[in-house]
């Protein structure tokens, strides 16, 4: 059995009941090996009973802080289930963290990272920083000095003052960039059900009020797919999920409303909810992502807001998009594009669908959408950070 790895660093910015499901793999073997949206009752039923268990062997063992174990744990809504407890560091191994921002307005794209907005991915190069007032149609922006140097958080103290919900006015009009050496090493503890528990009514990922990315994200892109989604069930309360033994939860639980973690990549790095662009931009700051879609937070470390193809992938023999991690509810996350460049259509309100080969699973949203998934199809577990 293999175990999980990875660490996450991200810039703070503004960062079931349902009866127990049963695996019904045998009856599915004779079905066509193709993706189909669970839009009719028979397919929805297939998705409900065909919940593939989490495979811990997919994780990069060398990045684990401790061996993966199975324990009875409380999920985010209090449901007790057999879970994998996956403890990881926040340091990706397949790629370096950064760069995030150029140092001058003449620097090329190789000196900076990316920015996600308007459904697109933009290189944060020197000209992007120089022209940001035009980009946003707001003359109050100016992120560079007269000598062409970029105004950024260049000390740990400046980073911590700017990367918080109430940005210190001293750091308005700054590029907010953290450095790995400024972040204390932490362990992320993901509690994920071994067997996903399908819900007909999804659980909302919520906003991130007060969370690692500076508060509630109010400008998320519209849902993918046709028509509006049905109402999403919010979590029951904002407190920490109880432990099965009635004891205190490990670390700072993040399973309440406004999930600050959505899942984990095979390198152990957290998949985070949408970055709260509105809160970040309100102070005339930007917190760029590196080319892997991640950035740093002073308290939570490195994490991903987008999937860009820089992490471990598990190829699929039928050309389907590769598998890249698990979400907190235990359902697998796959990249957006298949081997031939096609993208899935008819995804449900969570960003997932069912097929006979993989059961129910998610596809990561396009990087420019700033939304990896839109809701939990299963009952989500929890994530905690431990110093």
C-alpha positions as CSV (number, residue, x, y, z in Angstrom):
1,X,0.0,0.0,0.0
2,X,1.5,3.4,-1.0
3,X,1.0,6.6,0.6
4,X,0.4,10.2,-0.1
5,X,2.7,13.1,-0.4
6,X,2.9,16.7,-0.6
7,X,2.7,20.0,0.7
8,X,0.9,23.1,-0.1
9,X,1.8,26.6,0.0
10,X,-0.5,29.3,-1.0
11,X,-0.8,32.9,-0.5
12,X,-3.4,33.9,1.8
13,X,-5.6,36.1,0.0
14,X,-8.5,37.2,1.0
15,X,-7.4,31.6,0.6
16,X,-25.5,12.0,4.4
17,X,-26.6,10.7,5.1
18,X,-27.7,8.5,2.2
19,X,-27.5,4.8,2.9
20,X,-24.2,3.0,2.7
21,X,-23.3,2.6,-1.0
22,X,-22.4,-0.7,-2.5
23,X,-19.9,-1.4,-5.2
24,X,-21.5,-3.0,-8.2
25,X,-18.6,-3.5,-10.5
26,X,-19.5,-6.9,-12.0
27,X,-22.7,-5.7,-13.7
28,X,-20.9,-2.8,-15.3
29,X,-18.2,-4.8,-17.0
30,X,-20.4,-5.5,-20.0
31,X,-21.3,-1.9,-20.5
32,X,-19.7,0.3,-23.2
33,X,-16.4,1.9,-22.1
34,X,-17.4,5.5,-22.6
35,X,-18.2,8.5,-20.6
36,X,-21.8,9.4,-20.1
37,X,-23.5,12.1,-18.0
38,X,-25.8,10.8,-15.2
39,X,-28.7,12.7,-16.7
40,X,-31.3,9.9,-16.7
41,X,-32.5,7.8,-13.8
42,X,-30.7,4.6,-14.8
43,X,-27.3,6.4,-15.1
44,X,-27.9,8.3,-11.8
45,X,-28.6,4.9,-10.1
46,X,-25.4,3.5,-11.6
47,X,-23.4,6.4,-10.3
48,X,-24.9,6.0,-6.8
49,X,-24.0,2.3,-6.5
50,X,-20.7,2.4,-8.4
51,X,-18.5,4.3,-5.9
52,X,-14.9,3.2,-6.5
53,X,-12.9,3.0,-3.3
54,X,-9.9,5.2,-2.8
55,X,-6.6,3.6,-3.7
56,X,-3.8,4.9,-1.4
57,X,-1.2,3.3,-3.6
58,X,-1.5,6.2,-6.0
59,X,0.1,8.6,-3.7
60,X,3.8,9.4,-3.7
61,X,5.1,7.7,-0.7
62,X,8.2,9.7,-0.1
63,X,6.2,12.9,0.6
64,X,4.1,11.3,3.3
65,X,4.6,12.6,6.8
66,X,3.4,9.3,8.2
67,X,2.1,6.0,6.7
68,X,-1.5,6.1,5.5
69,X,-3.8,4.4,8.0
70,X,-7.5,3.4,8.1
71,X,-9.6,4.7,11.1
72,X,-13.2,5.2,11.9
73,X,-13.6,9.0,11.7
74,X,-16.3,11.6,11.5
75,X,-16.9,13.2,8.1
76,X,-17.7,16.9,7.8
77,X,-21.4,16.4,8.6
78,X,-20.8,14.1,11.6
79,X,-21.4,10.8,9.7
80,X,-18.9,8.2,11.0
81,X,-17.2,6.2,8.3
82,X,-14.0,4.1,7.7
83,X,-11.5,6.6,6.4
84,X,-8.0,6.9,5.1
85,X,-6.0,9.3,7.3
86,X,-3.4,10.8,4.9
87,X,-0.7,12.9,6.4
88,X,1.4,14.9,4.0
89,X,4.0,17.7,3.8
90,X,3.4,20.8,1.7
91,X,6.3,20.5,-0.7
92,X,5.6,19.3,-4.3
93,X,8.2,17.0,-5.7
94,X,7.4,17.0,-9.4
95,X,8.0,20.8,-9.8
96,X,9.5,23.7,-8.0
97,X,7.4,26.3,-6.2
98,X,7.3,29.5,-8.1
99,X,8.3,31.8,-9.7
100,X,5.2,34.0,-9.1
101,X,6.1,37.5,-10.1
102,X,8.6,39.3,-12.3
103,X,10.9,41.8,-10.7
104,X,10.8,44.4,-13.5
105,X,8.3,45.4,-16.1
106,X,10.7,44.3,-18.8
107,X,10.8,40.7,-17.6
108,X,9.4,37.9,-19.7
109,X,7.0,35.1,-18.8
110,X,9.7,32.9,-17.6
111,X,10.2,35.2,-14.6
112,X,6.7,35.1,-13.4
113,X,3.7,32.8,-13.0
114,X,0.1,33.1,-14.1
115,X,-3.1,34.9,-13.2
116,X,-6.6,33.5,-13.5
117,X,-9.4,35.8,-14.4
118,X,-12.2,36.3,-16.9
119,X,-12.1,32.6,-17.6
120,X,-8.6,32.8,-19.0
121,X,-5.0,32.2,-17.9
122,X,-2.7,35.1,-18.3
123,X,1.1,35.1,-18.0
124,X,2.2,37.4,-15.2
125,X,5.2,38.9,-17.0
126,X,6.5,42.5,-16.9
127,X,4.1,43.9,-19.4
128,X,1.1,42.3,-17.6
129,X,2.2,44.1,-14.4
130,X,2.8,47.4,-16.3
131,X,-0.6,47.3,-18.0
132,X,-2.8,46.1,-15.2
133,X,-4.6,49.4,-14.8
134,X,-5.7,49.1,-18.4
135,X,-6.5,45.4,-18.0
136,X,-8.9,46.2,-15.2
137,X,-10.0,49.6,-16.4
138,X,-9.0,51.2,-13.1
139,X,-6.4,54.0,-13.0
140,X,-5.8,53.4,-9.3
141,X,-3.6,50.4,-10.2
142,X,0.2,50.9,-10.3
143,X,2.4,48.0,-9.3
144,X,5.7,49.3,-10.4
145,X,8.1,52.2,-9.6
146,X,9.4,54.8,-11.9
147,X,12.6,52.8,-12.5
148,X,10.5,49.9,-13.7
149,X,10.9,47.6,-10.6
150,X,7.9,45.8,-9.5
151,X,6.4,46.7,-6.1
152,X,6.0,43.4,-4.2
153,X,6.1,42.0,-0.7
154,X,9.8,41.4,-0.2
155,X,9.9,40.5,3.4
156,X,8.1,37.9,5.6
157,X,6.5,40.7,7.6
158,X,5.2,42.5,4.4
159,X,3.9,39.2,3.1
160,X,2.0,38.4,6.3
161,X,0.5,42.0,6.4
162,X,-0.7,41.8,2.8
163,X,-1.8,38.2,2.7
164,X,-4.7,38.5,5.0
165,X,-8.4,39.5,4.8
166,X,-7.8,43.0,6.1
167,X,-4.9,44.0,4.0
168,X,-2.6,46.6,5.7
169,X,-3.2,49.8,3.6
170,X,0.6,50.1,3.4
171,X,0.5,47.2,1.0
172,X,-2.2,48.3,-1.4
173,X,-0.9,48.3,-4.9
174,X,1.5,45.4,-4.3
175,X,2.2,42.1,-5.9
176,X,1.8,39.7,-2.9
177,X,4.4,37.0,-3.1
178,X,5.5,34.6,-0.4
179,X,8.7,32.6,-0.3
180,X,8.9,28.9,0.8
181,X,11.6,29.8,3.4
182,X,9.1,32.1,5.1
183,X,6.7,29.3,5.8
184,X,7.0,26.9,8.8
185,X,6.8,23.3,7.7
186,X,3.4,21.8,8.5
187,X,1.7,18.5,8.2
188,X,-1.7,18.4,6.4
189,X,-4.0,15.6,7.6
190,X,-6.6,14.6,5.1
191,X,-9.5,12.4,6.3
192,X,-11.2,10.8,3.3
193,X,-13.8,8.0,3.3
194,X,-12.4,4.7,2.0
195,X,-15.7,4.2,0.2
196,X,-17.4,7.4,-1.2
197,X,-20.9,8.0,0.1
198,X,-23.0,9.2,-2.8
199,X,-25.5,12.1,-2.2
200,X,-28.4,12.9,-4.5
201,X,-28.2,16.5,-3.2
202,X,-24.6,17.7,-3.2
203,X,-22.8,19.5,-0.5
204,X,-21.8,23.1,-1.4
205,X,-18.1,24.0,-1.1
206,X,-19.2,27.3,0.3
207,X,-17.3,30.5,0.3
208,X,-14.0,30.8,2.2
209,X,-15.1,33.3,4.8
210,X,-12.2,34.1,7.0
211,X,-10.2,31.3,5.3
212,X,-6.8,31.1,3.9
213,X,-7.6,33.1,0.8
214,X,-8.9,36.2,2.3
215,X,-12.6,35.6,2.8
216,X,-15.6,34.8,0.7
217,X,-15.2,34.3,-3.0
218,X,-18.0,36.3,-4.6
219,X,-17.1,36.3,-8.2
220,X,-16.9,32.6,-9.1
221,X,-17.6,31.8,-12.7
222,X,-21.0,30.5,-13.8
223,X,-21.5,26.7,-13.6
224,X,-20.4,24.6,-16.5
225,X,-23.1,22.6,-18.3
226,X,-26.6,23.5,-19.3
227,X,-29.1,25.1,-17.0
228,X,-28.8,26.0,-13.4
229,X,-27.9,23.5,-10.7
230,X,-30.4,22.4,-8.1
231,X,-30.0,23.9,-4.6
232,X,-27.0,22.6,-2.8
233,X,-27.1,21.4,0.8
234,X,-25.0,23.6,3.0
235,X,-23.1,21.9,5.9
236,X,-24.9,21.6,9.1
237,X,-22.8,24.0,11.2
238,X,-19.6,25.9,11.3
239,X,-17.9,24.0,14.1
240,X,-15.3,21.4,13.9
241,X,-16.5,17.9,13.0
242,X,-16.6,15.7,16.1
243,X,-14.2,12.8,16.5
244,X,-15.9,9.4,16.8
245,X,-14.6,9.1,20.3
246,X,-16.0,12.6,21.3
247,X,-12.5,14.0,21.6
248,X,-11.1,17.1,20.0
249,X,-10.4,17.2,16.3
250,X,-6.8,17.1,15.1
251,X,-5.4,20.6,14.3
252,X,-7.6,23.3,12.8
253,X,-10.5,21.5,11.1
254,X,-11.5,22.8,7.7
255,X,-14.6,20.8,7.1
256,X,-17.3,23.3,8.0
257,X,-19.1,25.7,5.7
258,X,-16.6,27.4,3.4
259,X,-14.4,24.4,2.8
260,X,-10.8,25.7,2.6
261,X,-9.7,22.3,1.2
262,X,-11.4,20.4,-1.6
263,X,-9.0,17.4,-2.0
264,X,-5.5,16.3,-2.4
265,X,-3.2,15.7,-5.4
266,X,-1.1,12.5,-5.5
267,X,1.9,14.6,-4.5
268,X,0.1,15.5,-1.2
269,X,-0.6,19.1,-2.1
270,X,-4.1,20.5,-1.3
271,X,-6.6,21.3,-4.0
272,X,-8.2,24.5,-2.8
273,X,-11.5,26.3,-3.5
274,X,-11.7,29.2,-5.9
275,X,-9.3,32.0,-5.0
276,X,-11.3,35.0,-3.8
277,X,-10.3,37.3,-6.6
278,X,-12.7,40.0,-5.7
279,X,-11.2,40.4,-2.2
280,X,-7.6,40.3,-3.6
281,X,-8.3,42.9,-6.3
282,X,-10.2,45.2,-3.9
283,X,-6.9,46.2,-2.3
284,X,-5.3,46.6,-5.7
285,X,-3.2,43.6,-5.1
286,X,-2.6,40.4,-7.0
287,X,-1.3,37.1,-5.7
288,X,0.0,35.3,-8.7
289,X,0.0,31.5,-9.0
290,X,3.0,29.6,-10.3
291,X,2.7,27.7,-13.6
292,X,1.4,24.7,-11.6
293,X,-1.5,26.7,-10.4
294,X,-0.3,27.1,-6.8
295,X,0.8,29.8,-4.4
296,X,1.6,30.4,-0.7
297,X,-0.3,31.3,2.3
298,X,1.5,32.4,5.5
299,X,-0.5,30.0,7.7
300,X,-1.5,27.2,5.3
301,X,1.5,26.8,3.0
302,X,1.4,25.8,-0.7
303,X,-1.8,24.8,-2.4
304,X,-3.4,24.6,-5.9
305,X,-6.2,26.7,-7.2
306,X,-6.0,25.3,-10.8
307,X,-5.0,22.1,-12.5
308,X,-2.3,22.8,-15.2
309,X,-0.7,19.4,-15.8
310,X,2.4,19.7,-13.5
311,X,1.5,17.0,-11.0
312,X,1.6,13.2,-11.0
313,X,-0.9,11.7,-13.4
314,X,-2.2,8.2,-13.8
315,X,-2.8,7.5,-17.5
316,X,-6.0,5.7,-18.6
317,X,-5.7,2.8,-21.1
318,X,-8.7,4.1,-23.0
319,X,-7.4,7.6,-23.6
320,X,-9.6,9.1,-21.0
321,X,-8.1,12.1,-19.1
322,X,-5.6,11.1,-16.5
323,X,-6.4,10.7,-12.8
324,X,-4.7,13.3,-10.6
325,X,-6.0,13.0,-7.1
326,X,-8.9,12.5,-4.8
327,X,-11.4,15.0,-3.4
328,X,-12.4,15.0,0.3
329,X,-15.5,12.9,-0.4
330,X,-13.3,10.1,-1.8
331,X,-14.3,10.5,-5.5
332,X,-11.4,10.6,-7.9
333,X,-10.4,13.8,-9.7
334,X,-9.3,13.6,-13.4
335,X,-7.8,16.2,-15.6
336,X,-10.1,18.1,-18.0
337,X,-8.7,16.9,-21.4
338,X,-8.6,13.4,-22.7
339,X,-5.6,12.1,-24.7
340,X,-7.1,13.4,-27.9
341,X,-7.7,16.9,-26.5
342,X,-11.5,16.5,-26.1
343,X,-13.3,17.7,-23.0
344,X,-16.2,16.0,-21.3
345,X,-19.7,17.5,-21.9
346,X,-22.8,17.4,-19.7
347,X,-21.0,17.4,-16.4
348,X,-23.3,17.6,-13.4
349,X,-23.6,20.5,-11.0
350,X,-20.5,19.3,-9.1
351,X,-18.3,19.0,-12.2
352,X,-18.5,15.2,-12.4
353,X,-20.2,12.3,-14.2
354,X,-20.2,8.5,-14.4
355,X,-18.7,6.0,-16.7
356,X,-18.5,2.2,-16.6
357,X,-14.7,2.2,-16.3
358,X,-14.2,4.7,-13.5
359,X,-17.6,5.0,-11.8
360,X,-18.6,8.5,-10.7
361,X,-15.7,10.9,-10.9
362,X,-14.8,14.6,-11.3
363,X,-13.1,16.5,-14.0
364,X,-11.0,19.5,-13.0
365,X,-12.4,22.8,-14.3
366,X,-10.4,24.7,-16.9
367,X,-7.6,26.6,-15.2
368,X,-9.0,30.0,-16.1
369,X,-12.3,29.2,-14.4
370,X,-10.5,29.3,-11.0
371,X,-12.7,26.4,-9.8
372,X,-11.4,22.9,-9.6
373,X,-14.8,21.4,-8.7
374,X,-18.1,23.1,-7.9
375,X,-19.6,20.9,-5.2
376,X,-19.2,17.6,-3.4
377,X,-21.2,14.7,-4.9
378,X,-20.3,12.6,-1.8
379,X,-20.2,13.4,1.9
380,X,-16.8,15.2,2.3
381,X,-14.3,14.3,4.9
382,X,-12.0,16.9,6.6
383,X,-8.5,18.4,6.4
384,X,-6.5,19.8,9.3
385,X,-3.1,21.3,9.6
386,X,-0.7,20.4,12.3
387,X,2.5,22.3,13.2
